[in-house]
Amino acid sequence: MTTTFKYTDLFLKGKDGEQFELIDATVPSFIGTKVVMEKTATGSIVMKKEGTHGDQDASSLVIPYGAFTSGTYARVNPFTPIKLGEAMMHLENEIPVYIDYRGEMVEVDERSYLDDAYGIFDFEDLMATTFYIKK
């Protein structure tokens, strides 16, 4: 089941760089709109339009009106599963690869110790591991 959030929850629980999608709104044409949360220099969180993380232009901020403030949001999963062979190619090319370790996405590289830290002790464990890349 997908965890949903109300507008104010995004500012309390959202983290820098997290994306959310408007899944229910009073204005149906806004359903599906994606936003990104960004931490400001003062430490507060602001809501910005999709694809504008890091943009300093004020026009990238989402204006808080009815469709957004009364809407329901779901977190967008930025990770895509990939096969072991593809993960190895990414690691060889120094492209970040992630594994899901106890519900937390952890970046691994070709020098990561997978045994003690993540419970991957042998080839069978490695084959059973799902690797991810960020979209």
C-alpha positions, -999 to 999 in steps of 0.1 A, spaced: 0 0 0 13 34 -9 17 59 19 -1 92 11 6 127 24 -14 159 27 1 192 17 14 202 51 29 167 57 53 173 27 69 202 46 72 182 78 83 148 65 97 156 30 134 156 25 156 175 1 153 161 -34 123 139 -27 96 138 -54 59 136 -48 30 132 -72 -5 147 -67 -28 117 -67 -60 134 -57 -70 170 -61 -101 192 -62 -91 202 -98 -88 169 -117 -65 183 -144 -38 187 -117 -38 150 -108 -5 135 -118 15 167 -113 49 160 -98 67 183 -73 101 182 -57 110 193 -22 141 214 -17 160 225 14 168 262 14 200 279 27 181 287 59 172 250 64 135 253 56 118 231 29 100 245 -2 79 229 -28 91 233 -64 80 223 -98 93 190 -112 128 192 -127 137 225 -109 156 212 -79 186 235 -74 171 262 -96 172 296 -78 145 312 -99 114 321 -79 92 309 -108 102 273 -99 82 275 -66 48 259 -65 21 285 -57 0 272 -29 -36 273 -42 -66 249 -38 -55 221 -61 -22 217 -42 -31 226 -6 -62 203 -5 -46 175 -25 -32 141 -16 3 132 -25 23 100 -29 61 97 -29 76 90 -63 101 61 -63 132 74 -81 148 39 -83 146 15 -112 156 -22 -107 183 -35 -130 198 -69 -136 231 -80 -121 250 -78 -154 238 -42 -159 248 -33 -123 283 -47 -129 286 -25 -161 275 6 -141 299 -2 -114 327 -6 -139 319 28 -153 317 43 -119 279 50 -122 261 48 -88 242 16 -81 219 10 -51 206 -19 -31 176 -20 -8 190 -28 27 163 -31 53 141 -6 35 168 20 30 184 25 -5 222 23 0 247 33 -27 274 7 -34 304 9 -56 330 -15 -68 350 -12 -35 320 -17 -12 323 -46 13 289 -63 8 294 -92 32 295 -77 67 275 -46 59 248 -60 37 247 -98 42 259 -107 7 284 -135 14 285 -156 -17 275 -157 -54 240 -171 -45 234 -140 -22 247 -118 -50 224 -133 -76 194 -129 -52 202 -92 -47 182 -66 -66 202 -37 -78 188 -3 -86 198 29 -104 183 64 -100 160 75 -128 
